[in-house]
Amino acid sequence: MFRHYVAMLLLLAAMPLFGQITVFNGANITITTGALVHCNGGVKITNSANLTNNGTLNVTKNSSLALAGNFENSSSSVVNGNGIYTIEQDWVNSATFQAQGSEVILNGNTEQLITSTNGTITEFNDLTLTGAGTGINQRKSLVGVNSRTSVNGILNLNDRELYTGTQSFEVLNVVPTAVLQSATFGSEGFVSSLDPGYLVRHTNQTTSYLFPVGSSDGVYRYRPIELTPNSANNSTYNVRFNNYSADADGYFLAQHAADIDAANDLFYHSIVRSSGSANVDIRTHYLASDDGEWISQAHWYANNAQWEDVTTTSNGSAGNFAYNEKANWNFPTSNPSYVLINTANELIIPNVFTPNEDGANDDFFIISKGLTDYNLVIVNRWGNPVFETTDPTAVWDGTSGGNPCNEGTYFYILKAKSSGKDKVMQGHITLHRN
């Protein structure tokens, strides 16, 4: 075991350098394009050293040292260049790191930290997370500092967990694909946070931005959010997954508007528009097999101290996940809290209408709430369909194929789901024209 101290101008060409701990003490170091520098015990850059890396710096913890495998930048030193940094243990940046076109790969099989001794925030260009650790050793964790990727950078989670704790990780690149992950079900890469930490993304396009959030605290859950801005204005959104009942944070699920039947007590999300003015479509993904069936979302209104339905949502599925989506949400309050809910069922079906264009009772329509997979068919006395819709807000004006239907009795069959259970209603409608 030895320490390799460098206090001179050093040019490292296309050849490996092997050592236990390499300390660049006040040196000017250049790793040229194509060069590989391999350090088995760690790298420490100190005393106003300057490292320009245009090759590959590979730092492992193949050493008997106590804290092997760290990359440490300290004491007014400067690190820059367009090269690759492959780090097996902690990234400790307490000086100047100029990311330029570089890539930092955190590839350890035990928990790795992104931290600083003096609060310096690292702005990476590309940050890639790899490794084979499980549980807590799947994590790459922010400790005491926020962090971010640059306006041209990519955050590639692969199948790892980026644990921000109470800190936040910010993606400055507005390209929707600036966050990448493994999409293998059960092995998704995700970002986990604790209040007040967030995954922060900047947007300027009217397309879907994925916030791959989840948690390995307690029950492992990956429950992503997709936000689709309704305008291309520059905006910033923060998302956090809270892997516990909202009751724990004082957003009591029992305090809700009268039209809410039940709320998800397993988890809730925090969503904030921290800058800009673009409304968004909010799509909340969940596993119906584990979480139950939910037909809407509620937002916490502090002024009323209760959860209230965001109303007029849609439901669907994407791969193994179900989702609920609220379109054109305008963030009416500053509170960040959202939870999946089921609303009280409301179903009013009239049995007579008069489509005579007198402005009174001219259309047949069903008033409903809390129904999904909606399908309404109306047939005449011979069983021939005259009207069919999957839109709960649609109305029948008493015509078929553009022609007025005859007076008389018609029959309806309504199939839908309520709180995940099948519901079938049928009955008759009388059409009068006088």
SULTA-V330381 format. One record per pair of residues at least 24 apart in sequence whose ideal C-beta (glycine too) atoms are under 10 Angstrom apart, sorted by the first residue. I is the first residue (numbers start at 1). J is the second residue. Records with the same first field share a line. If there is no record, write none. Layout:
I->J / J
This chain:
1->40 / 41 / 63 / 64 / 65 / 68
2->41
3->41 / 42 / 44 / 65
4->39 / 41 / 43
5->44 / 46
6->45 / 49 / 51
7->47 / 49
9->50
10->49 / 51
11->35 / 52
12->36 / 37 / 51 / 52 / 53 / 55 / 57
13->55
14->55
16->56 / 58
17->57 / 58
18->58 / 62
19->43 / 63
20->62 / 63 / 64 / 65 / 68
21->59 / 63 / 65 / 67 / 68 / 69 / 70 / 72
22->57 / 59
23->47 / 49 / 72
24->49 / 50 / 51 / 73 / 77 / 79
25->49 / 75 / 77
26->50 / 75 / 76 / 77
27->51 / 77
28->52 / 78
29->53 / 57 / 79
30->54 / 55 / 81
31->55 / 56 / 57 / 81 / 83 / 84
32->81 / 83
33->81 / 82 / 83
34->83
35->83
36->84 / 86
37->83
38->62 / 86
39->63 / 68 / 69 / 71
40->64 / 65 / 68 / 69 / 88
41->65 / 67 / 68 / 69 / 70 / 89
42->67 / 68 / 69 / 70 / 71 / 72 / 87 / 88 / 89 / 90 / 92
43->69 / 70 / 71 / 72 / 73 / 79 / 85 / 87
44->70 / 71 / 72 / 73 / 74 / 75 / 77 / 92
45->71 / 72 / 73 / 74 / 75 / 77 / 78 / 79 / 93 / 94 / 95 / 97
46->72 / 73 / 74 / 75 / 76 / 77 / 94 / 95
47->74 / 75 / 76 / 77
48->74 / 75 / 76 / 77 / 78 / 95
49->73 / 74 / 75 / 76 / 77 / 78 / 79 / 95
50->77 / 78 / 79 / 80 / 96
51->77 / 78 / 79 / 80 / 81 / 83 / 97
52->78 / 79 / 80 / 81 / 82 / 83 / 98 / 100
53->79 / 80 / 81 / 82 / 83 / 84 / 85 / 100 / 102
54->80 / 81 / 82 / 83 / 84 / 100 / 101 / 102
55->81 / 82 / 83 / 84
56->83 / 84 / 85 / 86 / 103 / 105
57->81 / 83 / 84 / 85 / 86 / 87 / 102 / 104
58->84 / 85 / 86 / 87 / 88 / 105 / 107
59->85 / 86 / 87 / 88 / 89 / 90 / 91 / 107 / 108
60->86 / 87 / 88 / 89 / 107 / 108
61->87 / 88 / 89 / 90 / 108 / 109 / 110
62->88
67->92
69->108 / 110 / 112
70->112 / 113 / 115
71->97 / 104 / 106
72->115 / 116 / 117
73->97 / 116 / 120 / 122
74->116 / 117 / 118 / 120
75->117
82->125
84->126 / 128
85->124
86->128 / 130
87->112 / 114 / 140
88->112 / 131
89->113
90->114 / 115 / 140 / 141 / 143
91->115 / 116 / 122 / 124 / 127 / 140 / 147
92->116 / 117 / 120 / 122 / 143
93->117 / 118 / 120 / 121 / 122 / 123 / 124 / 145 / 147
94->118 / 119 / 120 / 122 / 145
95->120
96->120
97->121 / 122 / 123 / 124 / 125
98->123 / 125
99->123 / 124 / 125 / 126 / 127 / 148 / 149 / 150 / 152 / 153
100->125 / 150 / 152
101->125 / 126 / 150 / 152 / 153
102->126 / 127 / 150 / 153
103->127 / 128 / 153 / 154 / 156
104->128 / 129 / 149 / 153
105->129 / 130 / 131 / 156
106->130 / 131 / 140 / 160 / 162
107->131 / 132 / 140 / 158 / 160
108->132 / 133 / 137 / 140
109->133 / 134 / 137 / 138
110->136 / 137 / 138 / 139
111->135 / 136 / 137 / 138 / 139 / 140 / 141 / 161 / 163
112->137 / 139 / 140 / 141 / 160
113->139 / 140 / 141 / 142 / 143 / 144 / 145 / 163
114->140 / 141 / 142 / 143 / 144 / 145 / 146 / 147 / 162 / 163 / 164 / 167 / 169
115->141 / 142 / 143 / 144 / 145 / 147 / 167
116->142 / 143 / 144 / 145 / 147
117->144 / 145
118->144 / 145
119->144 / 145 / 146
120->145
121->145 / 146 / 147 / 148 / 167 / 170
122->146 / 147 / 148 / 149
123->147 / 148 / 149 / 150 / 151 / 153 / 170 / 172
124->148 / 149 / 150 / 153 / 154 / 155 / 169
125->149 / 150 / 151 / 152 / 153 / 154 / 173
126->150 / 152 / 153 / 154 / 155 / 156 / 173 / 178 / 180
127->153 / 154 / 155 / 156 / 157 / 162 / 169 / 171
128->154 / 155 / 156 / 157 / 158 / 160 / 180
129->155 / 156 / 157 / 158 / 159 / 160 / 161 / 162 / 181 / 189
130->156 / 157 / 158 / 159 / 160 / 189
131->158 / 159 / 160
132->159 / 160
133->160 / 161
134->216
135->161 / 216 / 220
136->161 / 163 / 216 / 217
137->161
138->162 / 163 / 187 / 189 / 190 / 216 / 220
139->163 / 165 / 192 / 216
140->164 / 169
141->165 / 167 / 192
142->166 / 167 / 168 / 169 / 193 / 197
143->167
146->170 / 197 / 198 / 200
148->172 / 173 / 200
149->173 / 178 / 179
150->178
151->175 / 178 / 202
152->178
153->178
154->178 / 179 / 180
155->179 / 180 / 181 / 189 / 191 / 199 / 201 / 212
156->180 / 181 / 182 / 189
157->181 / 182 / 188 / 189 / 190 / 191 / 212
158->182 / 187 / 188 / 189
159->183 / 184 / 186 / 187 / 188 / 189 / 190
160->187 / 188 / 189 / 190 / 191
161->188 / 189 / 190 / 191 / 192 / 214 / 215 / 216 / 220 / 222
162->189 / 190 / 191 / 192 / 193 / 199 / 212 / 213
163->190 / 191 / 192 / 193 / 194 / 197 / 215 / 216 / 217
164->191 / 192 / 193 / 194 / 197 / 198 / 199 / 200 / 240
165->192 / 193 / 194 / 197
166->193 / 194 / 195 / 196 / 197 / 198
167->193 / 194 / 196 / 197 / 198
168->193 / 196 / 197 / 198 / 199 / 200 / 238 / 240 / 274
169->193 / 197 / 198 / 199 / 200 / 201
170->198 / 199 / 200 / 201 / 202 / 236 / 238
171->199 / 200 / 201 / 202 / 203 / 209 / 211 / 236
172->200 / 201 / 202 / 236
173->201 / 202
174->201 / 202 / 203 / 204 / 205 / 209 / 232 / 234 / 235 / 236
175->202 / 203 / 204 / 205 / 207 / 209
176->201 / 203 / 205 / 207 / 208 / 209 / 210 / 226 / 228
177->207 / 209 / 210
178->202 / 209 / 210
179->209 / 210 / 211 / 212
180->210 / 212
181->210 / 212 / 222 / 224
182->212
183->212 / 319
185->222 / 287 / 319 / 320 / 321
186->220 / 222 / 320
187->222
188->212 / 214 / 222 / 224
189->214 / 222
190->214 / 215 / 216 / 220 / 221 / 222 / 223 / 224 / 241
191->215 / 224 / 239 / 240 / 241
192->216 / 217 / 221 / 222 / 240 / 241 / 243
193->238 / 239 / 240 / 241 / 242 / 270
194->240 / 242 / 243
195->240 / 242 / 249 / 270 / 336
196->238 / 240 / 270 / 336
197->238 / 240 / 270
198->237 / 238 / 239 / 240 / 270 / 271 / 272 / 274 / 336
199->225 / 237 / 238 / 239 / 240 / 241
200->236 / 237 / 238 / 239 / 240 / 272 / 274 / 275
201->227 / 235 / 236 / 237 / 238 / 239
202->234 / 235 / 236 / 237 / 274 / 275 / 276
203->227 / 228 / 229 / 231 / 232 / 233 / 234 / 235 / 236 / 237 / 273 / 276 / 278 / 280
204->229 / 231 / 232 / 233 / 234 / 235 / 276 / 278
205->229 / 231 / 232 / 278
206->230 / 231 / 232 / 233 / 278 / 280 / 281
207->232
208->280 / 281 / 283
209->235 / 237 / 239 / 280
210->239 / 283 / 285
211->237 / 238 / 239 / 240 / 241 / 269 / 271
212->239 / 241 / 285
213->239 / 240 / 241 / 242 / 243 / 269 / 270 / 271 / 285
214->241 / 243 / 267
215->240 / 241 / 242 / 243 / 244 / 267
216->243
217->242 / 243 / 244
218->243 / 244 / 266 / 267
219->243 / 244 / 266 / 267 / 290
221->266 / 267 / 286 / 287 / 290 / 291
222->285 / 287 / 321
223->266 / 267 / 268 / 269 / 284 / 285 / 286 / 287 / 290 / 291 / 321 / 340
224->269 / 283 / 284 / 285 / 286 / 318 / 321 / 323
225->269 / 270 / 271 / 280 / 282 / 283 / 284 / 285 / 323 / 338
226->280 / 281 / 282 / 283 / 284 / 285 / 318 / 323 / 325
227->271 / 273 / 278 / 280 / 281 / 282 / 283 / 329
228->278 / 279 / 280 / 281 / 282 / 283 / 325 / 327 / 328
229->273 / 276 / 277 / 278 / 279 / 280 / 281
230->278 / 279 / 280 / 281 / 327 / 328 / 329 / 330
231->276 / 277 / 278 / 279 / 280
232->278
233->276 / 277 / 278 / 279
234->275 / 276 / 277 / 278
235->273 / 274 / 275 / 276 / 277 / 278 / 279 / 280
236->272 / 273 / 274 / 275 / 276 / 278
237->271 / 272 / 273 / 274 / 275 / 276 / 278 / 280 / 282 / 331
238->270 / 271 / 272 / 273 / 274 / 275 / 336
239->269 / 270 / 271 / 272 / 282 / 336 / 338
240->268 / 269 / 270 / 271 / 272 / 336
241->267 / 268 / 269 / 270
242->267 / 268 / 269 / 270 / 336 / 337 / 338 / 339
243->267 / 268
244->268
245->339
246->270 / 298 / 300 / 307 / 337 / 338 / 339
249->300 / 337
250->300 / 305 / 337
251->298 / 300 / 302 / 305 / 306 / 307 / 335 / 336 / 337 / 338 / 339
252->300 / 305 / 306 / 307
253->298 / 306 / 307 / 339 / 341
254->306 / 307
255->300 / 304 / 305 / 306 / 307
256->298 / 300 / 304 / 306 / 307 / 308 / 309 / 339 / 341 / 343
257->298 / 301 / 304 / 306 / 307 / 308 / 309 / 341 / 343 / 344
258->306 / 343 / 344
259->296 / 298 / 308 / 309 / 311 / 341 / 343 / 344 / 345 / 346 / 369 / 370
260->296 / 298 / 306 / 307 / 308 / 309 / 339 / 341 / 342 / 343 / 344 / 370
261->295 / 341 / 342 / 343 / 344 / 345 / 370 / 418 / 419
262->292 / 294 / 340 / 341 / 342 / 343 / 344 / 419
263->294 / 297 / 298 / 307 / 339 / 340 / 341 / 342
264->291 / 292 / 294 / 297 / 298 / 339 / 340 / 341 / 342
265->292 / 339
266->290 / 291 / 292 / 339 / 340
267->291 / 339 / 340
268->297 / 298 / 300 / 307 / 336 / 337 / 338 / 339 / 340
269->297 / 336 / 337 / 338 / 339 / 340
270->300 / 335 / 336 / 337 / 338
271->299 / 329 / 331 / 335 / 336 / 337 / 338
272->331 / 334 / 335 / 336
273->329 / 330 / 331 / 334 / 336
274->336
277->330 / 331
278->330 / 331
279->327 / 328 / 329 / 330 / 331
280->326 / 327 / 328 / 329 / 330 / 331
281->314 / 325 / 326 / 327 / 328 / 329
282->310 / 313 / 323 / 324 / 325 / 326 / 327 / 328 / 329 / 331 / 338
283->313 / 314 / 316 / 318 / 321 / 323 / 324 / 325 / 326 / 327
284->313 / 321 / 322 / 323 / 324 / 325 / 326 / 338 / 339 / 340
285->317 / 318 / 319 / 320 / 321 / 322 / 323 / 324 / 325
286->321 / 322 / 323 / 324 / 340
287->320 / 321 / 322
288->317 / 320 / 321 / 322 / 323 / 420
289->320 / 322
291->321 / 322 / 340
292->322 / 340 / 342 / 419 / 420
293->322 / 340 / 342 / 372 / 417 / 418 / 419 / 420 / 421
294->322 / 323 / 324 / 339 / 340 / 341 / 342 / 343 / 372 / 419 / 420
295->324 / 340 / 341 / 342 / 343 / 345 / 369 / 370 / 371 / 372 / 417 / 418 / 419 / 420
296->324 / 326 / 339 / 340 / 341 / 342 / 343 / 369 / 370 / 372
297->324 / 325 / 326 / 329 / 338 / 339 / 340 / 341
298->337 / 338 / 339 / 340 / 341 / 342 / 343
299->326 / 329 / 331 / 332 / 333 / 335 / 336 / 337 / 338 / 339
300->333 / 335 / 336 / 337 / 338 / 339
301->332 / 333 / 335 / 337
302->333 / 334 / 335 / 337
303->333 / 335
304->333
307->337 / 338 / 339 / 341
308->332 / 333 / 341
309->341 / 342 / 343 / 344 / 369 / 370
310->338 / 341
311->343 / 369
312->392 / 393
313->341 / 343 / 372
314->372
315->372 / 373 / 417
316->372
322->420
324->372
341->370
342->370 / 418 / 419 / 420
343->369 / 370 / 371 / 418 / 419
344->369 / 370
345->369 / 370 / 371 / 416 / 418 / 419 / 423
346->370 / 371
347->371 / 414 / 416 / 418 / 423 / 425
349->376 / 412 / 414 / 425 / 426 / 427 / 429
350->429 / 430
351->409 / 412 / 427 / 428 / 429 / 430
352->409 / 428 / 429 / 430 / 431 / 432
353->395 / 396 / 397 / 398 / 429 / 430 / 431 / 432
354->398 / 407 / 430 / 431 / 432 / 433 / 434
355->396 / 397 / 398 / 399 / 404 / 405 / 407 / 431 / 432 / 433
356->398 / 404 / 432 / 433 / 434
357->397 / 398 / 433
358->434
361->432
362->395 / 397 / 398
363->394 / 395 / 396 / 397 / 398
364->395 / 396 / 397 / 398 / 410 / 412 / 429 / 430 / 431
365->389 / 392 / 393 / 394 / 395 / 396 / 397
366->392 / 393 / 394 / 395 / 396 / 412 / 414 / 416 / 425
367->392 / 393
368->392 / 393 / 414 / 416 / 418 / 423 / 425
369->418
370->416 / 417 / 418 / 419 / 423
371->414 / 415 / 416 / 417 / 418 / 419 / 423
372->416 / 417 / 418 / 419 / 420 / 423
373->415 / 416 / 417 / 418 / 420 / 422 / 423
374->414 / 415 / 416 / 417 / 423
375->413 / 414 / 415 / 416 / 424
376->412 / 413 / 414 / 415 / 416 / 425
377->411 / 412 / 413 / 414 / 415 / 426
378->405 / 410 / 411 / 412 / 413 / 414 / 429 / 431
379->410 / 411 / 412 / 413
380->405 / 406 / 408 / 409 / 410 / 411 / 431
381->406 / 408 / 409 / 410 / 411 / 428
383->411
385->413
386->410 / 411 / 431
387->412 / 429
388->413
390->415 / 416
392->416
396->429 / 431
398->429 / 431 / 432 / 433
404->431 / 433
405->431 / 433
406->431 / 433
407->431 / 432 / 433 / 434
408->432
